[in-house]
Amino acid sequence: MVVVSVRRAFGALFLQPLISQCRLQSKFLWLTVDTEAMLTGVVCETWLQPEIQNTSLAPEISNLGLSSEGFLKETARLCGYDTPMDSNYTGKWKDSDPTQKDIQVLQGMAKWAGQQQDNGSAKRQTWQQFAKPDNGNWLGARVQYAATHPTNLTAVGPMRILDFGCGGATDILALKRFFSVKTEDTLCLDIFQVQNENVSAFMIDASTDDAYRQSLETILLENEGTVHVAISMVTFHHIVPGQRPSAFNFLNRVLADGGMFLMAEWDNSVLPDRTIYYDLEHILMGVVFQNTAPSQPEQLNLGTTYLSVDGWKKEAEQEGLRYSASRSKLGGLGPRAQANHSRHMRDFDIVFERGL
């Protein structure tokens, strides 16, 4: 009995410190992993997600004229690892913070893209050349198809068109050509003053929610119920939540009876959430076409909102717009099928008509 007691006592004296040390080492290792995952930021954790790589990033890089294999290899090299470290990654900004590591990776990728273009491995082009190679003719034909299928629009009076978020006016000018519209009936709206003598430009004041609503009301004074075809090309995710109802309400009221509104957006209905990935997509354009990258981590969160197809549809209908399933069936596919069929950005078009 004494021998047993001595052995137990010895075991307690000798083994307990070892067990405690192992527990501390294990806890330290877990803390180290968590800290490392946190310090990696969002670029590596997003671009190294297998689901995002396979369904979105790799096809997009190829679409941009670069080697997707080379891009992913260089990303992994700059990150220092090739598989995500954060097992709790959600793809949402509320769960992830950008860090200086993100800036280092993005600047490194901008340098790599420039080298690929300089040595002839990739084509050097501008964003305009990439995004609008036909000067908007593809979009013009698509909108014209929606306006004539399954039947022609029934709106009467002089043909009037509108682009909500018209930017450089390339898209609205394409519609102007396709529909043979006069300049005074070609309405170009954005939150800055568009300088183009071939459109009728209107500036929206986005400084506050109330100013936004009031500026749209002012535009409606002479234009309510007159527009045959309105479009918005991947603009709504930039509109803050407090201003989106005013935007949809405006579009419903500006349409003539028998007119239509075609909205192009990116669907966010898959896992992981695509919010961070879509924000990085905007930054990727600078990396590829200008070989530039942000200089501060806080520049990565663009303050955008990305909804699902159903989410966008619900918000539009809440402000009176009426979903047109027949006109939304473009290329034989409805909006959700378009998003699922898209190879990289889950982009889709959805068509609404004026409601009550």
FIFILUM-27147 format. One line per field, with one value per residue (C-alpha): residue number from 1; x, z, y; residue in one letter. Coordinates in Angstrom, 2 decimals. Layout:
// residues N
num = NUM ...;
c1 = X ...;
c3 = Z ...;
c2 = Y ...;
residu = a ...;
This chain:
// residues 356
num = 1 2 3 4 5 6 7 8 9 10 11 12 13 14 15 16 17 18 19 20 21 22 23 24 25 26 27 28 29 30 31 32 33 34 35 36 37 38 39 40 41 42 43 44 45 46 47 48 49 50 51 52 53 54 55 56 57 58 59 60 61 62 63 64 65 66 67 68 69 70 71 72 73 74 75 76 77 78 79 80 81 82 83 84 85 86 87 88 89 90 91 92 93 94 95 96 97 98 99 100 101 102 103 104 105 106 107 108 109 110 111 112 113 114 115 116 117 118 119 120 121 122 123 124 125 126 127 128 129 130 131 132 133 134 135 136 137 138 139 140 141 142 143 144 145 146 147 148 149 150 151 152 153 154 155 156 157 158 159 160 161 162 163 164 165 166 167 168 169 170 171 172 173 174 175 176 177 178 179 180 181 182 183 184 185 186 187 188 189 190 191 192 193 194 195 196 197 198 199 200 201 202 203 204 205 206 207 208 209 210 211 212 213 214 215 216 217 218 219 220 221 222 223 224 225 226 227 228 229 230 231 232 233 234 235 236 237 238 239 240 241 242 243 244 245 246 247 248 249 250 251 252 253 254 255 256 257 258 259 260 261 262 263 264 265 266 267 268 269 270 271 272 273 274 275 276 277 278 279 280 281 282 283 284 285 286 287 288 289 290 291 292 293 294 295 296 297 298 299 300 301 302 303 304 305 306 307 308 309 310 311 312 313 314 315 316 317 318 319 320 321 322 323 324 325 326 327 328 329 330 331 332 333 334 335 336 337 338 339 340 341 342 343 344 345 346 347 348 349 350 351 352 353 354 355 356;
c1 = 0.00 2.88 4.56 1.38 0.88 4.47 4.03 0.83 2.46 5.45 3.11 1.18 4.37 6.01 3.15 0.89 3.42 3.86 0.11 -0.27 2.61 1.04 -2.28 -0.58 1.32 -1.89 -3.73 -0.82 -0.86 -4.60 -4.17 -1.33 -3.46 -6.36 -4.04 -2.39 -5.79 -6.82 -3.64 -3.94 -6.80 -9.37 -7.65 -5.87 -8.80 -11.18 -9.13 -7.91 -11.42 -11.81 -15.46 -14.68 -11.61 -13.38 -16.67 -15.70 -12.09 -10.33 -12.91 -12.80 -9.00 -9.09 -11.82 -9.50 -6.83 -4.44 -3.34 -5.65 -3.10 -0.35 -2.56 -3.52 0.07 1.34 -1.47 -0.48 3.18 2.42 0.06 2.58 0.05 -2.29 -5.34 -7.56 -6.56 -9.81 -12.28 -14.97 -14.70 -18.16 -17.35 -19.01 -17.29 -18.91 -16.86 -13.55 -11.24 -8.78 -5.13 -1.82 -1.19 -4.02 -2.28 0.98 -0.75 -2.75 0.28 2.25 -0.47 -0.56 3.18 2.78 -0.04 2.10 4.98 2.70 1.48 4.98 6.40 3.45 1.92 -1.22 -2.88 -2.60 -5.94 -8.12 -11.23 -13.34 -11.80 -12.46 -15.98 -17.33 -15.46 -18.45 -19.27 -22.40 -23.98 -24.46 -26.40 -28.44 -29.48 -30.34 -32.51 -34.20 -35.00 -36.56 -38.62 -40.04 -40.46 -42.82 -44.64 -43.76 -43.97 -47.30 -46.03 -47.14 -45.64 -42.08 -39.57 -37.75 -34.92 -33.13 -29.98 -29.92 -26.20 -25.07 -21.38 -19.60 -22.90 -21.70 -24.74 -27.41 -25.84 -26.02 -29.75 -30.08 -28.71 -30.82 -34.08 -33.32 -34.01 -33.52 -30.96 -33.62 -35.29 -32.04 -31.87 -28.56 -28.63 -25.71 -24.40 -21.93 -22.52 -22.08 -20.44 -21.77 -23.61 -25.38 -27.49 -29.73 -27.79 -29.23 -27.22 -28.56 -27.56 -26.46 -25.13 -28.03 -31.05 -33.38 -31.32 -31.28 -35.05 -35.64 -33.32 -35.20 -38.51 -37.17 -36.25 -39.75 -41.43 -41.09 -40.40 -42.87 -44.70 -42.78 -39.96 -40.41 -37.18 -35.08 -31.93 -29.48 -26.24 -24.76 -25.40 -27.77 -25.22 -23.51 -26.70 -26.88 -29.86 -31.49 -31.58 -32.52 -36.28 -36.22 -34.37 -36.85 -39.80 -38.42 -37.99 -41.57 -42.95 -40.77 -41.92 -44.76 -47.66 -46.46 -42.78 -40.08 -37.06 -34.15 -31.81 -28.46 -26.90 -24.79 -26.53 -25.44 -27.25 -24.43 -21.97 -19.63 -21.26 -19.82 -19.76 -16.00 -15.29 -17.45 -15.78 -12.39 -13.64 -13.85 -10.29 -9.13 -9.99 -7.37 -4.87 -5.27 -5.91 -3.89 -1.50 -2.47 -3.74 -5.10 -2.62 -4.74 -6.68 -9.87 -10.10 -11.12 -14.56 -16.58 -19.76 -21.75 -24.76 -25.14 -28.50 -29.81 -31.97 -35.01 -33.74 -33.45 -36.84 -38.47 -37.04 -38.17 -41.68 -41.99 -41.71 -44.39 -42.49 -44.08 -41.84 -42.15 -41.26 -41.78 -39.50 -36.91 -36.47 -33.41 -31.43 -34.02 -33.12 -34.83 -32.80 -31.93 -30.96 -28.84 -26.96 -26.39 -25.26 -22.82 -19.21 -17.80 -19.88 -23.30 -24.61 -28.23 -30.78 -34.28 -37.12 -39.89 -42.89 -44.66 -46.94 -49.64;
c3 = 0.00 0.82 -2.48 -4.39 -2.55 -3.28 -6.96 -7.11 -5.33 -7.68 -10.65 -9.41 -8.80 -12.11 -14.58 -13.55 -14.60 -17.92 -18.50 -17.58 -19.89 -22.78 -22.17 -22.18 -25.37 -27.02 -25.98 -27.24 -30.59 -31.00 -30.10 -32.61 -35.38 -34.57 -34.47 -37.75 -39.40 -38.13 -39.35 -42.85 -43.58 -46.27 -49.66 -48.99 -47.08 -49.92 -52.99 -51.55 -50.79 -53.05 -53.85 -54.79 -56.80 -58.82 -59.55 -59.59 -59.36 -61.80 -64.59 -63.97 -64.19 -67.48 -68.66 -67.87 -70.14 -67.49 -66.61 -63.81 -62.80 -62.63 -60.73 -58.09 -57.74 -57.24 -54.76 -52.70 -52.82 -51.58 -48.91 -47.69 -47.79 -50.35 -48.31 -46.10 -42.45 -41.06 -40.72 -39.72 -42.88 -43.90 -46.69 -44.80 -43.63 -40.20 -39.56 -41.15 -41.06 -43.77 -42.70 -44.04 -45.31 -47.80 -49.13 -49.56 -51.46 -53.72 -54.52 -55.25 -57.58 -59.35 -59.96 -61.18 -63.58 -65.02 -65.56 -67.36 -69.64 -70.27 -71.31 -73.59 -71.47 -71.05 -73.15 -71.89 -72.24 -70.51 -68.53 -71.23 -73.93 -71.83 -70.61 -73.72 -76.68 -78.96 -77.58 -75.87 -78.90 -77.10 -74.34 -76.84 -78.61 -75.29 -74.09 -77.47 -77.28 -73.82 -75.13 -77.99 -76.47 -76.00 -77.26 -78.04 -75.25 -75.24 -73.99 -76.24 -77.14 -78.19 -77.27 -74.07 -72.40 -69.03 -67.45 -63.64 -62.82 -66.36 -65.66 -68.93 -70.86 -73.08 -72.30 -72.70 -75.99 -77.25 -76.45 -78.13 -81.34 -81.17 -80.46 -82.53 -79.63 -79.57 -77.18 -75.11 -74.56 -73.54 -69.76 -68.01 -64.17 -61.77 -58.48 -60.38 -63.31 -66.54 -69.26 -72.59 -75.13 -76.59 -73.46 -71.11 -67.86 -64.34 -61.11 -58.02 -54.63 -52.53 -49.58 -47.34 -47.68 -47.73 -50.30 -52.46 -52.33 -52.96 -55.98 -57.55 -56.86 -58.70 -61.73 -61.70 -61.99 -65.79 -66.44 -64.40 -66.44 -69.66 -69.95 -72.20 -71.29 -68.15 -67.31 -64.41 -65.03 -61.84 -59.95 -57.14 -54.93 -54.60 -53.37 -49.58 -47.93 -46.87 -50.47 -52.38 -51.68 -53.19 -56.24 -56.89 -56.21 -58.70 -61.40 -60.95 -61.21 -64.10 -66.31 -68.71 -68.62 -70.73 -70.16 -68.62 -66.32 -66.89 -63.94 -64.14 -60.85 -59.14 -57.22 -53.64 -52.70 -52.34 -49.60 -48.61 -48.89 -51.84 -50.29 -49.73 -53.00 -54.98 -53.31 -54.19 -57.76 -58.03 -56.73 -59.07 -62.05 -60.92 -60.26 -63.77 -65.97 -64.19 -62.16 -59.06 -55.62 -52.49 -49.98 -46.85 -45.50 -44.91 -48.68 -49.27 -47.66 -50.25 -48.19 -50.75 -50.39 -52.46 -52.39 -53.95 -57.07 -54.82 -52.50 -55.32 -56.68 -53.27 -52.75 -56.21 -55.72 -52.32 -54.13 -56.68 -59.60 -61.08 -61.99 -65.61 -65.80 -69.56 -70.39 -67.84 -69.72 -71.68 -73.64 -72.55 -68.87 -66.03 -63.54 -61.12 -63.95 -65.48 -62.19 -61.88 -65.50 -65.16 -64.94 -62.55 -61.23 -60.93 -62.99 -64.14 -65.75 -64.36 -65.95 -64.21 -65.51 -63.96 -61.13 -59.27;
c2 = 0.00 2.30 1.50 2.23 5.50 6.53 5.71 7.72 10.61 10.46 10.31 13.31 15.27 14.36 13.90 16.78 19.46 17.66 17.53 21.18 22.11 20.17 21.89 25.29 24.44 23.24 26.40 28.52 26.73 27.33 30.99 31.22 29.73 32.06 35.07 34.13 33.67 37.07 38.77 37.33 39.75 39.08 38.81 35.51 34.03 34.97 34.15 30.84 29.55 26.46 27.21 30.80 29.80 27.15 28.89 32.56 33.68 31.34 31.88 35.64 35.81 33.90 36.25 39.17 37.73 36.42 32.90 31.75 29.11 31.71 34.16 31.60 30.41 33.96 34.67 31.63 32.68 36.18 34.85 32.31 29.49 27.92 26.88 29.08 29.31 30.70 27.84 30.35 32.49 33.78 36.23 39.11 42.28 42.08 38.93 39.96 42.95 44.00 44.29 45.56 42.03 42.60 45.70 43.79 41.00 43.32 45.47 42.32 41.07 44.44 44.15 40.57 41.53 44.33 41.93 39.47 42.24 43.60 40.22 39.48 36.72 38.81 41.47 45.04 46.84 49.41 48.60 50.28 48.07 44.98 45.80 47.57 46.05 46.63 50.10 48.80 47.13 43.79 45.53 47.53 44.34 42.63 45.51 45.75 42.04 42.47 45.38 43.33 39.86 38.25 41.36 44.96 47.51 49.33 52.71 55.56 58.94 59.80 57.09 58.02 56.09 56.42 54.99 55.07 55.29 56.01 56.69 57.47 57.16 54.29 52.12 54.80 55.95 52.36 52.35 55.73 54.23 51.06 52.86 56.00 58.36 62.13 63.63 65.40 62.02 60.27 60.66 60.00 60.02 59.71 61.12 63.33 65.65 63.71 65.77 64.51 66.63 63.60 62.94 64.89 64.60 64.86 64.80 63.00 64.43 61.44 63.48 62.39 60.11 63.10 64.99 61.85 61.50 65.20 65.33 62.40 64.14 67.20 65.07 63.59 66.98 67.02 63.34 61.28 58.65 59.37 56.81 53.77 51.94 52.42 50.49 50.24 48.35 46.89 50.12 49.22 47.45 50.85 52.56 52.67 50.94 54.22 55.44 52.29 52.62 56.13 54.81 51.98 54.29 56.80 54.16 52.94 56.46 57.62 54.73 55.28 52.83 49.93 50.82 48.62 48.77 46.33 45.93 44.13 43.00 40.32 37.57 36.86 33.68 31.13 30.20 31.54 34.97 36.90 40.42 40.57 38.79 41.22 44.22 42.75 42.37 46.16 46.45 43.68 45.89 48.41 45.63 44.22 47.25 49.95 47.78 49.74 48.70 50.40 51.80 51.49 48.46 50.49 51.12 47.50 47.70 49.64 49.97 48.02 45.70 42.55 40.78 37.59 37.68 37.28 39.99 42.53 41.49 41.95 45.44 46.58 45.20 46.88 50.23 49.39 47.84 44.71 41.79 40.62 36.94 36.82 39.78 38.60 35.34 36.40 33.85 31.33 31.79 33.59 35.71 32.91 30.57 33.34 33.75 30.00 29.83 32.74 31.56 34.12 37.05 35.39 38.31 38.47 40.75 41.19 43.17 45.09 47.00 49.95 48.90 50.76;
residu = m v v v s v r r a f g a l f l q p l i s q c r l q s k f l w l t v d t e a m l t g v v c e t w l q p e i q n t s l a p e i s n l g l s s e g f l k e t a r l c g y d t p m d s n y t g k w k d s d p t q k d i q v l q g m a k w a g q q q d n g s a k r q t w q q f a k p d n g n w l g a r v q y a a t h p t n l t a v g p m r i l d f g c g g a t d i l a l k r f f s v k t e d t l c l d i f q v q n e n v s a f m i d a s t d d a y r q s l e t i l l e n e g t v h v a i s m v t f h h i v p g q r p s a f n f l n r v l a d g g m f l m a e w d n s v l p d r t i y y d l e h i l m g v v f q n t a p s q p e q l n l g t t y l s v d g w k k e a e q e g l r y s a s r s k l g g l g p r a q a n h s r h m r d f d i v f e r g l;
